[in-house]
Amino acid sequence: MEGVVAVAVHTEGLNGFPQDCKQTEDLTNGHSKCTTILNGLTPGNGIKDNGNVNGNPYLKTVPISALKQNGLLQSLAAGGNQTKTEEVSLEVEQAQEEWDALESIQPVLAEDLTPSPLISFNEALQHFQTTDLGDLLKNIQPTIRRTGLAAITHFLFGPPRLHKDLVEERDLVFAIAQCSLDNGQSVHMRVLQTIYRKLTCTRADCPRYGPHWENVGFQGSDPATDLRGTGFLGLMHTLYFVMDPEILPLAREIYKLSQHPIQNFPFCVMSINMTRIALHALREEVLSKECNRRQQVVAVLNDFYVATFLHLYQLWKSQQKTISDSGHVLKEVELFAKKNPKQILKRLEGYLKERRAGIGHRSSPDTLSHSNPSPGDSGSRAGSQGGKEGKELNFTGVCELPPEMEGEARLI
């Protein structure tokens, strides 16, 4: 026969004050009787006891037999009337730690949610024009060092030298290409955010690090790791591409192709490769004649970058290239662009004129000019239709090439 046991259960009422519910079992004439006492009141005192007092499941009567495995019952049986403090469960400890952590969380101010203002190419360029880049200028290599017969041949038959009035502007370009991405520079961060927001058509800034950068064609969570070889100039050219209203439609067409389920490629990494090609062309003095004619370096370099990207887009889309063709295609595009700078710039000019005339939608930029095919066009399609020759190359970063290797595009 089970004895008389009183179990006190402490709960909190709706008003936050503790409530005591006592269950007693008295032996009366061999019969047991259970009485629920709530804060000293029995159910008869205005409290209904139907197994759920006031709708609170914690005040439900519990038979003694159901408490045999309960730690509280075991404690009472072992110590009589002595009470023993129960150990706090792991869940309670975790909840307490989380609650304590709330004290260190700072509220987010409204101004912190305001997106950074977009930055134009000219504003970003002015930042570098007014920044001391003396240390970087010491390490630039604006032209290829030629010796012996190569120097004589270049002097007699090569492109003209750059006008001395343009040397400072040219050196600035190469200094920017030596500049790395700096998280402490607000201009650098605005350039990065502007590129992301213009390509994705979003209004809010994104975190500095994260997988979202892969959505716009970087290779990982940190865009800085893809800037080897072009430095910040790689971002400057992409900024120019997305902020110039006349060429922004072309940038978005290329970006759309980069998202294609089969013909996809990393947009920003490809853009950095176009910057690398433009830098090599400038260093090899391929663009000197055009720079002298226009008395500009930065503007000519920007147009050459866009024209090269347009040429790659036309070739990639019309010949149904895929990422496995990237190494071959980049080499082909670089060779053609550096051998035909005037032609590739005219192709861009013609494309923009068509857009200004409102016929760009009828003359798709993916239609290649067959009158002047680039070297290797005839065999490039065969190379993309199975049985590809050579080793497939993927985008795994861009690095600066030594001067003696600049005739080729290499991804490592």
Secondary structure, 3 states (H helix, E strand, C coil): CCCCCCEEEEEECCCCCEEEEEEEEEEECCEEEEEEEECCECCCCCCCCCCCECCEHHHCCCCHHHHCCCHHHHHHHHHCCCCCCCCCCHHHHHHHHHHHHHHHCCCCCHHHHCCCCCCCHHHHHHHHHCCCCHHHHCCCCCCCCCCHHHHHHHHHHCCCCCCHHHHHHHHHHHHHCCCCCCCCCHHHHHHHHHHHHHHHCCCCCCCCCCHHHHHHCCCCCCHHHHCCCCCCHHHHHHHHHHHCCCCHHHHHHHHHHHCCCCCCCCHHHHHHHHHHHHHHHHHCCCCHHHHHHHCCCHHHHHHHHHHHHHHHHHHHHHCCCCHHHHHHHHHHHHHHHHHCHHHHHHHHHHHHHHHHCCCCCCCCCCCCCCCCCCCCHHHHHHHHCCCCCCCCCCCCCCCCCCHHHCCCCCCC
